[in-house]
Amino acid sequence: MVSRTQLRVLAVGATTALGIAALSWQKHEKRSRGLLFTPSQGTMVDAARTLNRGAGLLATSVALDSALEHYRGDFQNRAMYTPLIISTLSLLASGQGQQDPDAMLSKVRDPIYILTGLTGLAGAGFHLYNVTKRPGGMSWNNLFYAAPLGAPAALVLSGLLGYYSEQLRNTSSDAAPRVLGLPAGKSVALMAAAGLLGTTAEAGLLHFRGSFQNPAMYLPVTAPPLAAGLLAASALSSPRRQRLRWLSRLVLRFTAFMGFAGAGFHALGLARNNGGWRNWRQNLQAGPPLPAPPSFTGLALAGLAAHSLLDEERELAQYRWWK
């Protein structure tokens, strides 16, 4: 049995390790901009491929999480198979897009991402109905134990990130990147920030249900909102505020690592349940969801792609001024 003191030490140690990892990533990319973005392939394609990664991580999280949750619900509604199929398609499309160096919109991936977003919206309606039809309606008990309202939103975000990745590939390299008439960097940044806040709300609800028994449970309700705020501020402020953008990138990287670490903490939570991993069939369904935390990683990657686009917009603006 893990004591309260041991959990505190584990939380502090994990936070320190995540901070060191984020700083190392930041310094490495500052020396050679090649870890996520390869200049030789163009900023648009590199940002698009990073968005593909984010969309793929979100799709993976949804596929695994919905498989567990809908299996627990015995697939009573045949529509419960839909998110498994669509999220798998989104994952496959994202994997292919991440490997695709071409600066051309895909006629296969684009429709898949649109379908993914629409499926997420439909799922949100199903989950809302599942909550409100129960006695008490929008009560705390129903929010805790009925269909999670935030889960389908991850599928919507996977579709949106993927759709934006395809639109970026279709953007001329000599013009400021725009998607649907809006500056791409700003729109992707605000979308990622909103996604981080929404995912934080879902994590906060479930961690509140768990009484924040592990101090590390405060991390996903503090770091992602900070990352979202800094990202939105970077998108809306002057490009000259480089310290703000540096800090925003750092916290986004911390959040990206935190998403993977969260899966480890959830595995620890499962091990602490009755029977531990020997009782894995029950604990996987009743314990903390293993696939959920990497959603933060996917959204953090989208935020980093937004920073790359914001930098590109600034450089193009300077080029046009000198020209």
Number of C-alpha atoms within 10 A of each C-alpha: 6 8 8 12 11 12 15 14 13 16 19 14 13 18 17 12 15 19 19 13 15 22 16 14 16 18 11 13 13 11 8 11 11 13 10 15 22 14 13 8 12 14 21 27 27 27 27 31 29 27 34 33 28 31 37 30 26 31 31 25 27 29 23 19 20 21 17 19 18 19 14 14 13 11 13 11 9 8 11 19 15 15 25 19 13 23 32 19 20 32 28 17 21 30 17 15 24 21 11 16 14 12 20 14 16 16 9 9 21 20 15 22 31 17 19 28 27 16 21 25 16 16 23 22 13 16 17 19 14 16 22 15 11 12 10 11 15 14 12 12 13 18 19 18 11 16 20 20 19 18 21 24 23 28 32 27 26 35 32 22 30 34 25 24 34 27 22 27 24 20 19 12 16 9 12 19 24 20 18 9 7 11 15 23 25 21 19 28 29 22 20 29 26 18 26 28 19 18 25 21 16 20 20 19 17 19 19 14 15 13 11 13 13 19 16 20 21 16 18 23 20 13 18 29 22 18 26 26 18 22 29 22 18 27 20 12 12 11 15 10 11 11 10 17 21 15 16 24 25 22 25 28 25 26 31 25 20 27 22 18 18 24 18 14 20 20 19 16 17 24 19 15 17 13 12 17 16 10 13 16 10 16 21 21 18 14 18 21 22 23 22 24 25 25 27 30 27 32 35 33 26 30 33 26 28 28 24 18 27 25 16 19 21 14 14 17 14 11 11 11 8 7 6
